[in-house]
């Protein structure tokens, strides 16, 4: 027994079912990180040496005449590295 000729094909529809097909696309999201940079300036003492020179002019002939009159020996004179001779302070004090 065959049902074909007597039972035609019937189509029945179920309520629709939703199937989600997720597709992901990259979206750029800019995240800003704020960084505060502080430049700190510090004073640090550093030695810098300066040399100050004082120059004096004196009349050599007057000194030599005075020293030759009072003391003929050169004991009261000092010779410096510069080669110049200077009358010591003690000799000057004695002359006054």
N, CA, C and O atoms as CSV, one atom per row, in Angstrom:
chain,resi,resn,atom,element,x,y,z
A,1,UNK,N,N,0.826,-1.167,0.000
A,1,UNK,CA,C,0.000,0.000,0.000
A,1,UNK,C,C,0.861,1.216,0.000
A,1,UNK,O,O,1.768,1.375,0.816
A,2,UNK,N,N,0.591,1.973,-0.827
A,2,UNK,CA,C,1.323,3.207,-1.005
A,2,UNK,C,C,0.381,4.350,-0.716
A,2,UNK,O,O,-0.792,4.314,-1.086
A,3,UNK,N,N,0.900,5.360,-0.054
A,3,UNK,CA,C,0.097,6.523,0.335
A,3,UNK,C,C,0.257,7.670,-0.636
A,3,UNK,O,O,-0.393,8.703,-0.480
A,4,UNK,N,N,1.039,7.524,-1.554
A,4,UNK,CA,C,1.350,8.649,-2.394
A,4,UNK,C,C,0.148,9.193,-3.165
A,4,UNK,O,O,-0.147,10.382,-3.039
A,5,UNK,N,N,-0.451,8.507,-3.834
A,5,UNK,CA,C,-1.503,9.156,-4.596
A,5,UNK,C,C,-2.633,9.713,-3.725
A,5,UNK,O,O,-3.331,10.649,-4.117
A,6,UNK,N,N,-2.788,9.165,-2.621
A,6,UNK,CA,C,-3.907,9.630,-1.797
A,6,UNK,C,C,-3.485,10.675,-0.788
A,6,UNK,O,O,-4.353,11.409,-0.314
A,7,UNK,N,N,-2.235,10.798,-0.425
A,7,UNK,CA,C,-1.774,11.759,0.610
A,7,UNK,C,C,-0.842,12.765,-0.053
A,7,UNK,O,O,0.349,12.496,-0.212
A,8,UNK,N,N,-1.350,13.871,-0.424
A,8,UNK,CA,C,-0.470,14.871,-1.059
A,8,UNK,C,C,0.513,15.475,-0.046
A,8,UNK,O,O,0.248,15.442,1.156
A,9,UNK,N,N,1.602,16.007,-0.495
A,9,UNK,CA,C,2.623,16.614,0.369
A,9,UNK,C,C,2.084,17.923,0.896
A,9,UNK,O,O,1.564,18.754,0.152
A,10,UNK,N,N,2.218,18.082,2.160
A,10,UNK,CA,C,1.735,19.304,2.821
A,10,UNK,C,C,2.973,20.006,3.437
A,10,UNK,O,O,3.862,19.361,3.993
A,11,UNK,N,N,2.992,21.313,3.319
A,11,UNK,CA,C,4.100,22.109,3.885
A,11,UNK,C,C,3.579,22.883,5.075
A,11,UNK,O,O,2.572,23.584,4.976
A,12,UNK,N,N,4.262,22.758,6.202
A,12,UNK,CA,C,3.883,23.450,7.422
A,12,UNK,C,C,5.082,24.306,7.826
A,12,UNK,O,O,6.224,23.852,7.755
A,13,UNK,N,N,4.828,25.524,8.243
A,13,UNK,CA,C,5.904,26.453,8.649
A,13,UNK,C,C,5.903,26.646,10.174
A,13,UNK,O,O,4.875,26.974,10.767
A,14,UNK,N,N,7.011,26.449,10.763
A,14,UNK,CA,C,7.213,26.755,12.181
A,14,UNK,C,C,7.455,28.256,12.277
A,14,UNK,O,O,7.836,28.905,11.303
A,15,UNK,N,N,7.226,28.791,13.474
A,15,UNK,CA,C,7.575,30.205,13.629
A,15,UNK,C,C,9.090,30.385,13.429
A,15,UNK,O,O,9.872,29.504,13.784
A,16,UNK,N,N,9.494,31.518,12.867
A,16,UNK,CA,C,10.913,31.671,12.546
A,16,UNK,C,C,11.805,31.697,13.794
A,16,UNK,O,O,11.424,32.213,14.845
A,17,UNK,N,N,12.933,31.158,13.649
A,17,UNK,CA,C,13.949,31.139,14.715
A,17,UNK,C,C,15.066,32.082,14.257
A,17,UNK,O,O,15.490,32.047,13.102
A,18,UNK,N,N,15.528,32.915,15.176
A,18,UNK,CA,C,16.590,33.866,14.844
A,18,UNK,C,C,17.928,33.246,15.206
A,18,UNK,O,O,18.163,32.838,16.343
A,19,UNK,N,N,18.771,33.190,14.239
A,19,UNK,CA,C,20.141,32.730,14.454
A,19,UNK,C,C,21.045,33.946,14.197
A,19,UNK,O,O,20.950,34.597,13.157
A,20,UNK,N,N,21.905,34.229,15.148
A,20,UNK,CA,C,22.764,35.412,15.029
A,20,UNK,C,C,24.146,34.974,14.575
A,20,UNK,O,O,24.798,34.132,15.193
A,21,UNK,N,N,24.551,35.556,13.513
A,21,UNK,CA,C,25.906,35.340,13.019
A,21,UNK,C,C,26.703,36.606,13.337
A,21,UNK,O,O,26.576,37.612,12.639
A,22,UNK,N,N,27.524,36.558,14.390
A,22,UNK,CA,C,28.288,37.735,14.815
A,22,UNK,C,C,29.561,37.867,13.969
A,22,UNK,O,O,30.360,36.937,13.862
A,23,UNK,N,N,29.716,39.032,13.384
A,23,UNK,CA,C,30.917,39.357,12.619
A,23,UNK,C,C,31.530,40.578,13.308
A,23,UNK,O,O,30.850,41.578,13.539
A,24,UNK,N,N,32.807,40.486,13.627
A,24,UNK,CA,C,33.473,41.571,14.362
A,24,UNK,C,C,34.439,42.312,13.425
A,24,UNK,O,O,35.201,41.704,12.673
A,25,UNK,N,N,34.376,43.620,13.500
A,25,UNK,CA,C,35.279,44.481,12.731
A,25,UNK,C,C,36.040,45.360,13.711
A,25,UNK,O,O,35.450,45.868,14.664
A,26,UNK,N,N,37.331,45.548,13.498
A,26,UNK,CA,C,38.096,46.391,14.438
A,26,UNK,C,C,37.671,47.856,14.324
A,26,UNK,O,O,37.559,48.420,13.235
A,27,UNK,N,N,37.451,48.421,15.456
A,27,UNK,CA,C,37.145,49.851,15.540
A,27,UNK,C,C,38.204,50.473,16.429
A,27,UNK,O,O,38.390,50.044,17.568
A,28,UNK,N,N,38.898,51.480,15.922
A,28,UNK,CA,C,39.961,52.114,16.691
A,28,UNK,C,C,39.340,53.033,17.728
A,28,UNK,O,O,38.517,53.896,17.421
A,29,UNK,N,N,39.760,52.818,18.958
A,29,UNK,CA,C,39.330,53.663,20.063
A,29,UNK,C,C,40.595,54.300,20.630
A,29,UNK,O,O,41.459,53.606,21.165
A,30,UNK,N,N,40.699,55.594,20.515
A,30,UNK,CA,C,41.885,56.291,21.011
A,30,UNK,C,C,41.750,56.519,22.511
A,30,UNK,O,O,40.819,57.175,22.979
A,31,UNK,N,N,42.690,55.967,23.240
A,31,UNK,CA,C,42.743,56.143,24.684
A,31,UNK,C,C,43.905,57.081,24.955
A,31,UNK,O,O,45.051,56.747,24.654
A,32,UNK,N,N,43.632,58.235,25.511
A,32,UNK,CA,C,44.648,59.250,25.752
A,32,UNK,C,C,45.104,59.145,27.205
A,32,UNK,O,O,44.302,59.254,28.132
A,33,UNK,N,N,46.399,58.932,27.385
A,33,UNK,CA,C,46.999,58.904,28.719
A,33,UNK,C,C,47.778,60.198,28.889
A,33,UNK,O,O,48.773,60.424,28.200
A,34,UNK,N,N,47.342,61.025,29.781
A,34,UNK,CA,C,48.006,62.308,29.983
A,34,UNK,C,C,49.170,62.127,30.953
A,34,UNK,O,O,49.014,61.565,32.036
A,35,UNK,N,N,50.340,62.613,30.541
A,35,UNK,CA,C,51.543,62.532,31.364
A,35,UNK,C,C,52.051,63.951,31.574
A,35,UNK,O,O,52.309,64.668,30.606
A,36,UNK,N,N,52.196,64.356,32.808
A,36,UNK,CA,C,52.732,65.678,33.133
A,36,UNK,C,C,54.232,65.540,33.370
A,36,UNK,O,O,54.661,64.761,34.222
A,37,UNK,N,N,55.023,66.293,32.619
A,37,UNK,CA,C,56.473,66.287,32.777
A,37,UNK,C,C,56.857,67.594,33.440
A,37,UNK,O,O,56.577,68.674,32.920
A,38,UNK,N,N,57.499,67.490,34.591
A,38,UNK,CA,C,57.918,68.667,35.342
A,38,UNK,C,C,59.440,68.735,35.284
A,38,UNK,O,O,60.124,67.801,35.701
A,39,UNK,N,N,59.963,69.833,34.771
A,39,UNK,CA,C,61.408,70.045,34.743
A,39,UNK,C,C,61.773,70.891,35.945
A,39,UNK,O,O,61.361,72.045,36.058
A,40,UNK,N,N,62.547,70.308,36.836
A,40,UNK,CA,C,62.946,71.028,38.048
A,40,UNK,C,C,64.379,71.501,37.871
A,40,UNK,O,O,65.259,70.726,37.499
A,41,UNK,N,N,64.603,72.772,38.140
A,41,UNK,CA,C,65.935,73.373,38.018
A,41,UNK,C,C,66.506,73.564,39.419
A,41,UNK,O,O,65.848,74.119,40.299
A,42,UNK,N,N,67.718,73.104,39.611
A,42,UNK,CA,C,68.373,73.194,40.912
A,42,UNK,C,C,69.665,73.981,40.763
A,42,UNK,O,O,70.414,73.782,39.806
A,43,UNK,N,N,69.921,74.859,41.695
A,43,UNK,CA,C,71.190,75.594,41.714
A,43,UNK,C,C,72.202,74.767,42.498
A,43,UNK,O,O,71.953,74.379,43.639
A,44,UNK,N,N,73.319,74.510,41.886
A,44,UNK,CA,C,74.383,73.752,42.524
A,44,UNK,C,C,75.614,74.640,42.564
A,44,UNK,O,O,76.091,75.068,41.513
A,45,UNK,N,N,76.146,74.933,43.757
A,45,UNK,CA,C,77.325,75.806,43.830
A,45,UNK,C,C,78.555,75.132,43.220
A,45,UNK,O,O,78.925,74.018,43.592
A,46,UNK,N,N,79.162,75.821,42.297
A,46,UNK,CA,C,80.389,75.358,41.654
A,46,UNK,C,C,81.394,76.492,41.767
A,46,UNK,O,O,81.118,77.626,41.375
A,47,UNK,N,N,82.564,76.170,42.309
A,47,UNK,CA,C,83.565,77.218,42.512
A,47,UNK,C,C,84.183,77.641,41.190
A,47,UNK,O,O,84.533,76.811,40.351
A,48,UNK,N,N,84.306,78.930,41.028
A,48,UNK,CA,C,85.009,79.498,39.885
A,48,UNK,C,C,85.958,80.535,40.465
A,48,UNK,O,O,85.521,81.535,41.035
A,49,UNK,N,N,87.232,80.300,40.323
A,49,UNK,CA,C,88.236,81.135,40.970
A,49,UNK,C,C,88.639,82.298,40.075
A,49,UNK,O,O,88.897,82.130,38.883
A,50,UNK,N,N,88.686,83.466,40.671
A,50,UNK,CA,C,89.152,84.672,39.995
A,50,UNK,C,C,90.347,85.196,40.762
A,50,UNK,O,O,90.431,85.032,41.979
A,51,UNK,N,N,91.247,85.810,40.075
A,51,UNK,CA,C,92.418,86.403,40.716
A,51,UNK,C,C,92.410,87.888,40.426
A,51,UNK,O,O,92.296,88.325,39.280
A,52,UNK,N,N,92.532,88.640,41.483
A,52,UNK,CA,C,92.530,90.093,41.362
A,52,UNK,C,C,93.938,90.586,41.665
A,52,UNK,O,O,94.520,90.243,42.694
A,53,UNK,N,N,94.465,91.374,40.780
A,53,UNK,CA,C,95.815,91.894,40.944
A,53,UNK,C,C,95.754,93.385,41.215
A,53,UNK,O,O,94.996,94.116,40.577
A,54,UNK,N,N,96.543,93.816,42.148
A,54,UNK,CA,C,96.663,95.241,42.445
A,54,UNK,C,C,98.083,95.665,42.052
A,54,UNK,O,O,99.065,95.085,42.515
A,55,UNK,N,N,98.171,96.653,41.218
A,55,UNK,CA,C,99.460,97.147,40.762
A,55,UNK,C,C,99.690,98.534,41.346
A,55,UNK,O,O,98.792,99.376,41.360
A,56,UNK,N,N,100.893,98.752,41.821
A,56,UNK,CA,C,101.248,100.048,42.393
A,56,UNK,C,C,102.512,100.541,41.696
A,56,UNK,O,O,103.408,99.760,41.378
A,57,UNK,N,N,102.564,101.804,41.473
A,57,UNK,CA,C,103.761,102.428,40.907
A,57,UNK,C,C,104.463,103.191,42.014
A,57,UNK,O,O,103.833,103.910,42.790
A,58,UNK,N,N,105.733,103.031,42.074
A,58,UNK,CA,C,106.503,103.812,43.035
A,58,UNK,C,C,107.803,104.238,42.367
A,58,UNK,O,O,108.306,103.591,41.449
A,59,UNK,N,N,108.306,105.316,42.849
A,59,UNK,CA,C,109.532,105.870,42.309
A,59,UNK,C,C,110.709,105.136,42.945
A,59,UNK,O,O,110.964,105.293,44.139
A,60,UNK,N,N,111.416,104.349,42.170
A,60,UNK,CA,C,112.508,103.522,42.691
A,60,UNK,C,C,113.701,104.358,43.114
A,60,UNK,O,O,114.408,103.980,44.048
A,61,UNK,N,N,113.942,105.464,42.465
A,61,UNK,CA,C,115.125,106.253,42.800
A,61,UNK,C,C,115.025,106.835,44.203
A,61,UNK,O,O,116.039,106.908,44.897
A,62,UNK,N,N,113.860,107.245,44.641
A,62,UNK,CA,C,113.703,107.774,46.001
A,62,UNK,C,C,113.912,106.675,47.029
A,62,UNK,O,O,114.544,106.920,48.057
A,63,UNK,N,N,113.409,105.483,46.790
A,63,UNK,CA,C,113.587,104.365,47.716
A,63,UNK,C,C,115.058,104.003,47.833
A,63,UNK,O,O,115.561,103.780,48.934
A,64,UNK,N,N,115.730,103.944,46.728
A,64,UNK,CA,C,117.142,103.560,46.757
A,64,UNK,C,C,117.985,104.609,47.482
A,64,UNK,O,O,118.910,104.255,48.214
A,65,UNK,N,N,117.681,105.884,47.291
A,65,UNK,CA,C,118.443,106.938,47.980
A,65,UNK,C,C,118.225,106.854,49.478
A,65,UNK,O,O,119.171,106.983,50.255
A,66,UNK,N,N,116.982,106.638,49.887
A,66,UNK,CA,C,116.707,106.570,51.323
A,66,UNK,C,C,117.356,105.338,51.936
A,66,UNK,O,O,117.959,105.428,53.005
A,67,UNK,N,N,117.242,104.197,51.280
A,67,UNK,CA,C,117.788,102.974,51.867
A,67,UNK,C,C,119.317,102.999,51.849
A,67,UNK,O,O,119.946,102.458,52.758
A,68,UNK,N,N,119.916,103.605,50.852
A,68,UNK,CA,C,121.375,103.675,50.794
A,68,UNK,C,C,121.923,104.602,51.876
A,68,UNK,O,O,123.007,104.360,52.407
A,69,UNK,N,N,121.190,105.652,52.202
A,69,UNK,CA,C,121.660,106.580,53.232
A,69,UNK,C,C,121.603,105.938,54.616
A,69,UNK,O,O,122.547,106.054,55.398
A,70,UNK,N,N,120.485,105.255,54.920
A,70,UNK,CA,C,120.307,104.753,56.280
A,70,UNK,C,C,121.003,103.424,56.504
A,70,UNK,O,O,121.529,103.182,57.590
A,71,UNK,N,N,121.016,102.570,55.515
A,71,UNK,CA,C,121.592,101.255,55.715
A,71,UNK,C,C,122.291,100.824,54.436
A,71,UNK,O,O,121.644,100.545,53.426
A,72,UNK,N,N,123.609,100.772,54.487
A,72,UNK,CA,C,124.380,100.453,53.290
A,72,UNK,C,C,124.300,98.954,52.971
A,72,UNK,O,O,124.497,98.560,51.822
A,73,UNK,N,N,124.018,98.134,53.958
A,73,UNK,CA,C,123.961,96.696,53.688
A,73,UNK,C,C,122.602,96.351,53.076
A,73,UNK,O,O,121.627,97.076,53.274
A,74,UNK,N,N,122.543,95.274,52.354
A,74,UNK,CA,C,121.307,94.840,51.701
A,74,UNK,C,C,120.534,93.842,52.556
A,74,UNK,O,O,119.678,93.120,52.045
A,75,UNK,N,N,120.827,93.799,53.844
A,75,UNK,CA,C,120.121,92.862,54.723
A,75,UNK,C,C,118.636,93.188,54.836
A,75,UNK,O,O,117.817,92.289,55.025
A,76,UNK,N,N,118.287,94.455,54.725
A,76,UNK,CA,C,116.890,94.851,54.899
A,76,UNK,C,C,116.070,94.642,53.627
A,76,UNK,O,O,114.854,94.833,53.636
A,77,UNK,N,N,116.721,94.254,52.544
A,77,UNK,CA,C,115.993,94.062,51.286
A,77,UNK,C,C,115.699,92.576,51.075
A,77,UNK,O,O,116.527,91.714,51.369
A,78,UNK,N,N,114.494,92.299,50.555
A,78,UNK,CA,C,114.117,90.933,50.205
A,78,UNK,C,C,114.032,90.837,48.692
A,78,UNK,O,O,113.591,91.781,48.037
A,79,UNK,N,N,114.435,89.746,48.145
A,79,UNK,CA,C,114.309,89.528,46.718
A,79,UNK,C,C,113.172,88.544,46.480
A,79,UNK,O,O,113.153,87.440,47.025
A,80,UNK,N,N,112.229,88.973,45.653
A,80,UNK,CA,C,111.080,88.137,45.323
A,80,UNK,C,C,111.358,87.359,44.055
A,80,UNK,O,O,112.355,87.589,43.370
A,81,UNK,N,N,110.462,86.436,43.753
A,81,UNK,CA,C,110.594,85.624,42.552
A,81,UNK,C,C,110.619,86.485,41.292
A,81,UNK,O,O,111.212,86.118,40.278
A,82,UNK,N,N,109.967,87.622,41.382
A,82,UNK,CA,C,109.928,88.492,40.210
A,82,UNK,C,C,111.283,89.146,39.950
A,82,UNK,O,O,111.493,89.733,38.888
A,83,UNK,N,N,112.195,89.051,40.901
A,83,UNK,CA,C,113.512,89.650,40.729
A,83,UNK,C,C,113.563,91.063,41.264
A,83,UNK,O,O,114.638,91.661,41.313
A,84,UNK,N,N,112.437,91.612,41.664
A,84,UNK,CA,C,112.412,92.975,42.185
A,84,UNK,C,C,112.762,92.932,43.668
A,84,UNK,O,O,112.361,92.010,44.378
A,85,UNK,N,N,113.486,93.897,44.118
A,85,UNK,CA,C,113.805,93.953,45.536
A,85,UNK,C,C,112.846,94.908,46.220
A,85,UNK,O,O,112.515,95.966,45.685
A,86,UNK,N,N,112.407,94.527,47.397
A,86,UNK,CA,C,111.486,95.350,48.174
A,86,UNK,C,C,112.068,95.549,49.566
A,86,UNK,O,O,112.694,94.649,50.126
A,87,UNK,N,N,111.860,96.704,50.098
A,87,UNK,CA,C,112.336,96.999,51.448
A,87,UNK,C,C,111.355,96.377,52.424
A,87,UNK,O,O,110.144,96.522,52.258
A,88,UNK,N,N,111.856,95.689,53.436
A,88,UNK,CA,C,110.980,95.021,54.391
A,88,UNK,C,C,110.237,96.048,55.237
A,88,UNK,O,O,110.667,97.193,55.378
A,89,UNK,N,N,109.119,95.612,55.793
A,89,UNK,CA,C,108.297,96.500,56.623
A,89,UNK,C,C,109.041,96.909,57.897
A,89,UNK,O,O,108.852,98.016,58.401
A,90,UNK,N,N,109.856,96.048,58.397
A,90,UNK,CA,C,110.611,96.360,59.623
A,90,UNK,C,C,111.588,97.496,59.343
A,90,UNK,O,O,111.729,98.410,60.154
A,91,UNK,N,N,112.250,97.442,58.218
A,91,UNK,CA,C,113.200,98.493,57.875
A,91,UNK,C,C,112.481,99.820,57.692
A,91,UNK,O,O,112.989,100.863,58.105
A,92,UNK,N,N,111.318,99.793,57.084
A,92,UNK,CA,C,110.569,101.028,56.884
A,92,UNK,C,C,110.137,101.609,58.224
A,92,UNK,O,O,110.178,102.826,58.407
A,93,UNK,N,N,109.731,100.776,59.151
A,93,UNK,CA,C,109.286,101.252,60.456
A,93,UNK,C,C,110.455,101.864,61.225
A,93,UNK,O,O,110.285,102.867,61.919
A,94,UNK,N,N,111.626,101.270,61.106
A,94,UNK,CA,C,112.780,101.794,61.810
A,94,UNK,C,C,113.174,103.176,61.263
A,94,UNK,O,O,113.605,104.047,62.017
A,95,UNK,N,N,113.020,103.361,59.959
A,95,UNK,CA,C,113.424,104.639,59.347
A,95,UNK,C,C,112.546,105.793,59.808
A,95,UNK,O,O,113.021,106.921,59.937
A,96,UNK,N,N,111.297,105.524,60.052
A,96,UNK,CA,C,110.378,106.585,60.447
A,96,UNK,C,C,110.680,106.980,61.852
A,96,UNK,O,O,110.024,107.866,62.399
